[in-house]
Amino acid sequence: MSRFPIALTVAGNDPTGGAGILADSKTFHSRGVYGMAAVTSLTAQNTMGVQDVFNVPVDFLEKQLYSVFSDETPHAMKSGMIATVDMMEIIARTADQYDIPYIIDPVMIATSGDALIEETSIDFLRESLLPAATSVTPNIHEAEKIAGIKIENATDIRKAADIFVKEIGVQSVIIKGGHLEGDAVDYLFTRDTTIELSEPRIETSNTHGTGCTFSAAITAELAKGKTLEESFRLAKKYISSAIRNNPGIGKGNGPVNHFSYRGD
C-alpha cells in the first residue's frame, strides 16, 4: 500500500490502559498502523473491576465519527464496547456508508465479570449491527449470549457458528475458545471454510483486555491489506505472545503485553 495504513477503533476507555481504546491504540502502533479512536464510553475501572461507566451522548459519538471520516477515511475499523442501541445505530450507518473492513468485538462483560452493555442492546446488535461486519470476534460467553445456546465443547462452537453465519447473517465469525478446557483454540468460520488455530494454554490471571487486543490485531492487519485469514493467523500469534509475556501490572486481572510480539 502506498499510503500509511490507518485503523480506527470505536470503543470505551479504560483509564488503566489494559482494554478499550488504549489497548487498541497500542496494538495498532505495535503493528505499524496509525491508530484513531472514537470514544463510546468512559469507565472507572482497573484490574480488579469496573467501578462506574459513563456513556457519551450519542450525538457526540456521531460528531467524533464525522470528524474522522470527513478528514481521512481509515483503511479498517473495529468496534468494542457499544453500550446502547442509539450508539449501534450510528455505527451501523457509518459501516454501511464506507466500504472498509469492519471487525466487531462484541464486548459485553469485562474480565472481572462486570456487565458493559445494556441487555436491551443485544437484540439490535444481533439483528442490525453484526450483519454489517467483516467478522465478529466473540468469546465463549459472548457467543452463548448472541447465539442463544450453551457452549461446552467444539461441537457446540460449530453450532453457534452456524447460527452466526446462517441465521444472523454475518460474513464470518471468529469464536475464541479460551474459556474452555484444554489448549486455547480459536475458530474462524465463513460460509465455505473453517480454520482452527491452537496454542498451549497459558496459566495466568493476567488476561485483561485480551479480546480488545486480539480484535485490534486483526483490524491492524486488515488495514495493511492482508486477508482475513492472514490477519486471524497473525492475531493468534500476537495475543499468545502478549499473554505469555504479560507485564504483571495491577492487583487483579492484569493486562497483556502489547509490545512483545516481533513477528511479521
Secondary structure, DSSP 8 states (H G I E B T S, - for coil): --S--EEEEEEEE-TTSSSHHHHHHHHHHHTT-EEEEEEEEEEEEETTEEEEEEE--HHHHHHHHHHHHTT---SEEEE----SHHHHHHHHHHHHHS-S-EEE----B-TTS-B-S-TTHHHHIIIIIGGG-SEE--BHHHHHHHHTS---SHHHHHHHHHIIIIII--SEEEEE-TTSSSSEEEEEEESS-EEEEEE-----S--BTHHHHHHHHHHHHHHTT--HHHHHHHHHHHHHHHHHT----SSSS-B--TT-----
